[in-house]
Amino acid sequence: MELRGRTLAAIAGAFVLAGVLLVVLTRGRRVAPLPSTQTAEQDTIPPIAAGEKAANFTLESLSGDKVTLSALRGKVVLLNIWATWCPPCREEMPSLETLYDEFKNDKNFVVLAVSQDTKGRAAVLPYIRKHGYHFEVLLDPKNKVGEAYNVSGVPETFIIDRDGRIVAHHMGAFNWARPDVREALQELLDSKQG
């Protein structure tokens, strides 16, 4: 009976954490629209919601390595979709770096910043070097991840749990360095489930 109680408490805690992340991450929804490559049909497809399984992808990093989302199973992933031409993206990048710095020694946390710049490495590498960002940057000039996640504008961010499920989704620029975000992520990292 005691084990069942602990299991129910852990599950309840995971739901509370997901709720906290959703509330925290849905404040301030400024979004830069995507370039006019979207069709009317894409505009009607809702974005992937919290609770759904994260779509797998493989992209090349700035360093030339291939990164596959499914290979990160067991880790908490902050997946940020952005572009260098996007003012709200540029606005939130320093807070992503602060969050990355806070958790960079935790092997179970990964930041993946997926750039939708059509010029790929030529546009992204100088920008990242100029600002001294250290989180993992992936190149997606054909917008494969944006399409798989039904992204409607940038920046758009998904928090993916250890089981590969989206536990939070935020559209627009956000201050990722906020203490409540760090606390919610730490709780998610400390959880054995999800």
Stockholm file with secondary structure:
# STOCKHOLM 1.0

chainA/1-194         MELRGRTLAAIAGAFVLAGVLLVVLTRGRRVAPLPSTQTAEQDTIPPIAAGEKAANFTLESLSGDKVTLSALRGKVVLLNIWATWCPPCREEMPSLETLYDEFKNDKNFVVLAVSQDTKGRAAVLPYIRKHGYHFEVLLDPKNKVGEAYNVSGVPETFIIDRDGRIVAHHMGAFNWARPDVREALQELLDSKQG
#=GR chainA/1-194 SS CHHHHHHHHHHHHHHHHHHHHHHHHTSCCCCEECCTTCCHHHHHSCCCCTTSBCCCCEEEETTSCEEEGGGGTTSEEEEEEECTTCHHHHHHHHHHHHHHHHHTTCTTEEEEEEECCTTTHHHHHHHHHHHTCCSEEEECTTCHHHHHTTCCEESEEEEECTTSBEEEEEESCCCTTCHHHHHHHHHHHHCSCC
#=GC SS_cons         CHHHHHHHHHHHHHHHHHHHHHHHHTSCCCCEECCTTCCHHHHHSCCCCTTSBCCCCEEEETTSCEEEGGGGTTSEEEEEEECTTCHHHHHHHHHHHHHHHHHTTCTTEEEEEEECCTTTHHHHHHHHHHHTCCSEEEECTTCHHHHHTTCCEESEEEEECTTSBEEEEEESCCCTTCHHHHHHHHHHHHCSCC
//
